Amino acid sequence: MSNNSVTEWFAAQMVRIFLFVALLAAGPVMTTSGVLFAASADQGTVLITGANRGIGLEFTRQYAQKGWKVIATCRNPGAATELQMIAGEHPGVVIEQLDVTDHPRIDTLAEKYRDTPIDVLLNNAGISGRHLDSQSAGRIDIDVFNQVMAVNNIGPLKMAEAFLDHVAASREKKIMTVSSSVGSISKPFGGGYIYGPSKAAVDIVMRSMSRDRSVTDRGIIVGLLSPGVVDTDFMKGVPMPKISPQESVAGMIAIIDGFTVETAGTLRRYNGEVVGW
């Protein structure tokens, strides 16, 4: 090969490298499954349920600020104004419609993202069961009970099953579920016959999964999070001192980062304390 040919070949390679780097820096990248993400430093991918308000919205904001790719799901994206604003500010945020009681939709979403490793599957969506008068002895609304169990317990289990392969293919390999100390059997609150049992149920489901060899042999770490009493619409009217969503979520992200095989299956408060069963 002549000197001129070597020079031309080298110049062509430099142009290719320059164009590739420019493409990555400039804009979105399409995965083989057709999912559009903005290219950015690879901090990981997190899928968040119930991302349109409260704790879920703050999780979306903080992960986006850290440079993560965020699949932010909610029941009605069209009405999720604040979530849309975060997505507008952070190209790594993708909003998807999802109701965790809609199991066919969960399967469809899992198929859409079949080629996307998910480092953290974050089961955050939850409901309280309306007013406490439907959760008092003698006035328990069984339809509400079933609805709360469908969202707070069966939903996270279905999400974990549907996205198990995605998590196993990732670097972090974590399935995290937002629970509550209200689900503690050793320190129960009086009454609350719907919300508390739904959290106790998801605790045992995720603790069982954290011991399931078909899950752990793939390197997956399953953990539970207690956000504390957070100043959101969800806790409006609760006569207790509250912390900000920013403080709660920052603490929980640190807990998620610190979860290991040894600590899998535990329920941890946003401040690091272990909640007794």
Secondary structure, DSSP 8 states (H G I E B T S, - for coil): --HHHHHHHHHHHHHHHHHHHHHHHHSEEE-TTS-EEE------EEEESSTTSHHHHHHHHHHHHTT-EEEEEES-GGG-HHHHHHHHH-TTEEEEE--TT-HHHHHHHHHHTTT---SEEEE------S-GGGSSTT---HHHHHHHHIIIIIHHHHHHHHTHHHHHTSSS-EEEEE--GGG-SSS--SS-TTHHHHHHHHHHHHHHHTT-HHHHTTT-EEEEEE--SB-SGGGTT--S--B-HHHHHHHHHHHHHH--TTTTT-EEETTS-B---
